[in-house]
Amino acid sequence: MLSALIILSYLMVLMVFGSFINNSYWLFKALEFPRLQKLFIIVILIAGWVLYWQVSSEIDYVAASLLLFSGGYLVYKIFPYTPLFPKSVKDAPGGTEGDEIRIFTANVFQDNRAYERILAQIREMNPDVVLLLETDEAWTNAIKALETDYPHQLLQPMPNTYGLAFYSKLKIAEGGVRFMVEKDIPSVDAILELRSGKRIHVWGLHPKPPVPNESIRSDGQDKELMQVALKAKKEKLPVLVFGDLNDVAWSHITLLFVKVSGLLDPRRGRGFYNTFSANHWLMRFPLDYLFCSKHFGLVQMKRPGHNGSDHFPIFIHLTLNTTEKNDRQLHADKSDVKEAKEIAS
């Protein structure tokens, strides 16, 4: 029993602090994902130490202390994504109708053919903007009915699980589909005109994840995020960035993206809103996001139910907040900007 507790304790300590290694290799990236799961296991191990000590009066103080420290560190990193933390994006009960925007984004899972379930969710949510990811030709044909209510579209069906379909009730004033880093990984870069006539800059992203069957390193993913972060930093218009980022909110790269771009994560102060995997409740992570500039207030944010994909969708209702700007941005220092420029180049 003692040997097992010691081995498992050091293993968990290694998994926690292994995520400190800033390396683009997929294994180090994977260590950043399961923070809540690691905390759950650490709590069980700490309870095991307490029970064993009560029975035998024996304890390995080094292993137990490191385990406690690891658990405390995870609580510290997870805390900003709980309702106990101040909200990054302030609540806005509702603004001027013309300044509001409702967004529905979903990774549909290319092999999923439950088209009607996705369409039913879109009809129920009634968003102004829809971003669907992993859309191939079959998906593009199956959702053509959206064109009736969404006269503005950017469609890039692809067979490699990186196709996209962008539908908007709002006018697309400028922009289109871009291939920022890799020739087979499209993204949306567009300026939308709200009903009030005000313009906002939006990016819709789905970078390639660092997994062995895709790419063993996250270099392409990191480069795309940093390029958008640097552009968003200079943008004068209100900004929205959304999609499947294939990364967790607390990773080094995502936090660097937030700091350099100056954008805000509405999840901070509200909850995890885990979107993947929809099929395995124990291994769920927040991979699908919307980041916004300080100009927006949050009317509503929700995670609709299962629709046949391995991702849950995200729905968010925002309004341009003209009365009170958000003030909880994470700020980048010179070293952050330097790192972002090096990654983006």
C-alpha positions, 0 to 999 in steps of 0.5 A, spaced: 500 500 500 505 504 501 509 503 495 503 504 491 501 511 494 508 513 493 509 511 486 502 514 484 504 520 488 510 521 484 507 520 478 501 525 479 507 530 481 510 529 474 504 529 470 502 536 473 509 539 473 511 536 466 506 541 463 511 546 465 515 544 459 514 549 454 515 544 448 511 544 441 511 536 441 504 533 442 506 529 449 508 535 452 501 539 450 497 533 452 500 534 459 496 541 459 489 538 458 487 534 464 487 539 469 481 537 472 482 530 472 489 530 475 486 534 481 480 529 482 486 523 482 490 527 487 484 528 491 483 521 492 491 520 493 491 525 499 485 521 502 489 515 501 495 518 505 490 520 510 487 513 511 494 510 511 497 514 516 491 513 521 492 506 520 499 505 520 502 512 522 507 511 516 507 517 511 512 519 506 512 526 507 516 528 501 511 525 496 505 527 500 508 534 501 509 534 493 502 532 492 499 537 496 503 542 493 501 539 486 493 539 488 494 547 490 497 549 484 491 546 480 486 549 484 490 556 483 490 554 475 483 552 475 480 557 479 479 563 474 474 558 470 469 557 476 463 562 478 467 564 484 472 568 480 470 575 477 467 575 470 472 577 465 466 579 460 461 583 464 454 581 464 449 585 459 442 584 460 441 586 453 443 592 449 440 596 443 438 590 438 442 593 432 448 592 436 447 585 438 450 578 435 448 571 436 453 566 434 453 558 434 459 554 432 460 547 432 465 542 430 460 537 426 465 531 426 465 530 418 463 522 419 457 524 423 451 524 418 446 527 423 444 533 419 438 534 422 440 534 429 445 540 427 439 544 423 434 543 429 439 546 434 441 552 429 433 553 428 432 553 436 438 558 437 436 562 431 443 565 431 446 571 427 452 567 425 453 560 424 460 557 424 460 549 422 467 546 422 469 539 419 464 540 413 465 536 407 461 536 400 456 532 403 455 536 409 455 543 405 449 539 400 445 537 406 445 544 410 443 548 404 437 550 407 440 555 411 441 559 405 434 561 406 435 565 412 443 566 412 444 570 405 451 571 406 456 565 406 463 563 406 463 555 404 470 551 404 468 544 404 474 539 404 475 532 405 480 532 410 476 534 416 478 541 416 472 544 411 468 550 414 461 553 413 460 560 415 453 563 414 451 570 416 444 574 417 449 580 417 452 583 411 460 580 410 463 587 408 470 585 407 474 578 407 473 571 406 476 564 407 484 564 408 489 559 408 494 562 413 499 557 415 497 551 411 494 550 404 489 545 407 487 548 413 482 554 412 480 559 416 475 565 416 477 572 416 471 577 415 468 584 417 461 584 419 456 589 419 451 589 425 444 591 424 446 598 427 451 599 421 457 598 426 462 594 424 466 588 427 472 584 425 471 576 426 476 570 425 473 563 425 479 558 426 480 550 426 487 549 427 491 542 426 492 539 433 498 536 435 496 529 435 500 523 432 495 522 427 495 529 425 501 532 427 506 531 432 508 538 433 503 544 434 507 549 430 502 550 425 497 551 430 501 556 435 503 560 428 496 561 426 494 563 433 499 568 434 498 571 427 491 572 429 493 575 436 498 580 433 493 582 428 487 583 433 492 587 437 492 592 432 485 592 430 481 598 431 474 595 430 471 590 436 474 583 435 471 576 435 475 570 435 471 563 435 471 556 433 475 549 435 482 551 437 484 544 439 487 547 445 485 548 452 483 555 456 489 554 461 495 552 456 501 556 455 499 558 448 492 560 449 494 564 455 499 567 450 494 568 445 489 572 450 495 576 453 498 578 446 491 579 443 488 583 448 481 579 448 477 576 453 475 569 455 467 569 457 469 563 460 473 566 466 468 567 472 463 563 469 465 555 468 469 550 463 463 549 458 467 543 456 465 541 449 470 535 447 469 529 448 461 529 447 462 521 448 466 521 454 464 525 460 470 523 464 475 526 459 472 533 457 476 539 455 474 546 453 476 546 446 471 550 442 471 558 444 469 565 443 474 570 445 472 578 444 474 584 445 473 589 451 467 592 447 462 587 448 458 585 454 455 578 455 447 577 454 447 569 454 452 563 453 450 556 453 453 549 451 447 546 447 446 538 447 449 532 444 448 532 436 451 526 433 458 530 433 464 528 438 464 536 440 458 539 443 456 546 440 457 553 443 452 558 443 453 565 445 449 572 445 453 578 445 452 586 445 456 592 444 457 595 451 456 602 450 456 604 458 461 600 461 467 597 458 470 590 461 477 591 464 479 584 466 484 583 460 490 579 461 496 584 459 502 582 455 509 584 457 515 585 452 517 578 452 510 575 451 510 580 444 517 577 442 515 570 443 508 571 439 512 574 434 517 569 433 512 563 433 508 567 428 514 568 423 
